[in-house]
């Protein structure tokens, strides 16, 4: 069994978080806050709800993280790439 190095995130976790945040940002841009659902995000990413809720305890936390990701890197969704 591989030992976990403190301060280093598993690359699979990093990739999953990135996929979910990118898809969440795109879904928010397409549908808006009110129509944003975890089920739509599961359908889009193939990542289970259980996994998403391990990273973000609530829909609101996930949306906040997606907005933060968009603010720090507008290329996250490709929005505005005219």
C-alpha positions as a Python dict, from the first residue, in 0.01 Angstrom:
ca = {
    (1, 'X'): (0, 0, 0),
    (2, 'X'): (136, 340, -96),
    (3, 'X'): (197, 580, 188),
    (4, 'X'): (43, 920, 167),
    (5, 'X'): (288, 1207, 166),
    (6, 'X'): (171, 1489, 395),
    (7, 'X'): (78, 1801, 201),
    (8, 'X'): (47, 1615, -129),
    (9, 'X'): (-295, 1546, -272),
    (10, 'X'): (-353, 1227, -469),
    (11, 'X'): (-353, 1319, -842),
    (12, 'X'): (-684, 1135, -886),
    (13, 'X'): (-843, 1357, -623),
    (14, 'X'): (-701, 1667, -790),
    (15, 'X'): (-833, 1552, -1129),
    (16, 'X'): (-1179, 1471, -990),
    (17, 'X'): (-1205, 1808, -817),
    (18, 'X'): (-1100, 1983, -1138),
    (19, 'X'): (-1350, 1793, -1354),
    (20, 'X'): (-1635, 1863, -1113),
    (21, 'X'): (-1550, 2233, -1069),
    (22, 'X'): (-1516, 2287, -1446),
    (23, 'X'): (-1848, 2116, -1510),
    (24, 'X'): (-2016, 2300, -1223),
    (25, 'X'): (-1899, 2636, -1357),
    (26, 'X'): (-2025, 2550, -1705),
    (27, 'X'): (-2358, 2428, -1567),
    (28, 'X'): (-2400, 2747, -1365),
    (29, 'X'): (-2328, 2957, -1674),
    (30, 'X'): (-2576, 2758, -1884),
    (31, 'X'): (-2861, 2711, -1638),
    (32, 'X'): (-2810, 2955, -1353),
    (33, 'X'): (-2818, 2898, -979),
    (34, 'X'): (-3183, 2797, -952),
    (35, 'X'): (-3159, 2520, -1213),
    (36, 'X'): (-2822, 2388, -1092),
    (37, 'X'): (-2868, 2034, -961),
    (38, 'X'): (-2631, 1772, -831),
    (39, 'X'): (-2804, 1518, -1055),
    (40, 'X'): (-2723, 1725, -1364),
    (41, 'X'): (-2363, 1747, -1247),
    (42, 'X'): (-2345, 1370, -1193),
    (43, 'X'): (-2484, 1317, -1543),
    (44, 'X'): (-2231, 1557, -1694),
    (45, 'X'): (-1922, 1432, -1510),
    (46, 'X'): (-1989, 1068, -1427),
    (47, 'X'): (-1868, 1142, -1073),
    (48, 'X'): (-2097, 1002, -804),
    (49, 'X'): (-2289, 1221, -562),
    (50, 'X'): (-2114, 1043, -276),
    (51, 'X'): (-1775, 1150, -409),
    (52, 'X'): (-1894, 1508, -465),
    (53, 'X'): (-2030, 1530, -113),
    (54, 'X'): (-1698, 1404, 26),
    (55, 'X'): (-1533, 1708, -129),
    (56, 'X'): (-1812, 1961, -76),
    (57, 'X'): (-2061, 1906, 209),
    (58, 'X'): (-2346, 2083, 29),
    (59, 'X'): (-2464, 2207, -310),
    (60, 'X'): (-2401, 2561, -189),
    (61, 'X'): (-2040, 2478, -95),
    (62, 'X'): (-1983, 2326, -437),
    (63, 'X'): (-2133, 2628, -615),
    (64, 'X'): (-1918, 2861, -403),
    (65, 'X'): (-1607, 2662, -494),
    (66, 'X'): (-1700, 2674, -864),
    (67, 'X'): (-1752, 3051, -852),
    (68, 'X'): (-1421, 3091, -669),
    (69, 'X'): (-1250, 2880, -937),
    (70, 'X'): (-1405, 3096, -1211),
    (71, 'X'): (-1291, 3413, -1035),
    (72, 'X'): (-935, 3290, -1001),
    (73, 'X'): (-918, 3139, -1352),
    (74, 'X'): (-1180, 3261, -1603),
    (75, 'X'): (-1061, 2996, -1849),
    (76, 'X'): (-1217, 2731, -1625),
    (77, 'X'): (-1537, 2731, -1831),
    (78, 'X'): (-1408, 2879, -2154),
    (79, 'X'): (-1679, 3143, -2115),
    (80, 'X'): (-1591, 3463, -2292),
    (81, 'X'): (-1361, 3290, -2537),
    (82, 'X'): (-1564, 3453, -2815),
}
